[in-house]
């Protein structure tokens, strides 16, 4: 997308603006349509069709693309970053499982060593405690 500025965005109707805001928050076009437009008497299929029509509008699409691009710039998280974050979370889950499995549930003192030290440092407790 070219260097479009916020002030250059097309004006949307209040309902279009509400639908865009809802869509940007939840990513569901039908739910966004239901939130912005009167749809009590519409079937789910009719709502989906109407939502498609609203979100195919050139002005609506441009506003969504602008906000999505701005969000991507703001958070600038690459796919590699996402993989690294997931790996750290997975390691943390695995460490917690090791800690919880290593605790003696009979009431004896917990084990010592690096896993116990990590557990203590992270304030993890056995579910039996």
Steps between C-alpha positions, in 0.01 A plus 500: 500500500631845417566754773135574568440732794209473740365836385486365143278204587154504346209591724283208599140503613455451876383141441796424273736648759345291778524185286866573420585557867327179604670305218844634593444383857361153434574413136147372435316685223158353576527589870618849403201537270257383772656751741471796261181436306146399590498128433247346740283364220784378277610141471869418552538456124344841432731658759805339340394626156434852629828503691689395187339788311593754771861382526546494121426872489818675381493762777444242773778278363741793484434600861549141618824464304629828645431396861641150449819645350534743792453216749761290320746792515429561867550142609753406229508133599642277229419135446844412643419707810174309542685166478752616763221612732320168463825312569555695822143434612533130415826475697330666796213254487743207478702635795185540708398140424844379608478700820152374584590140423818530705325606819451221749125497566540288814586804707877451500717799423511591133801402290800725468702589194459729199135415432405565862699826495319609185169408659579703808622798297181498293282451809345182364339270746385146472126458477535277808637792708 
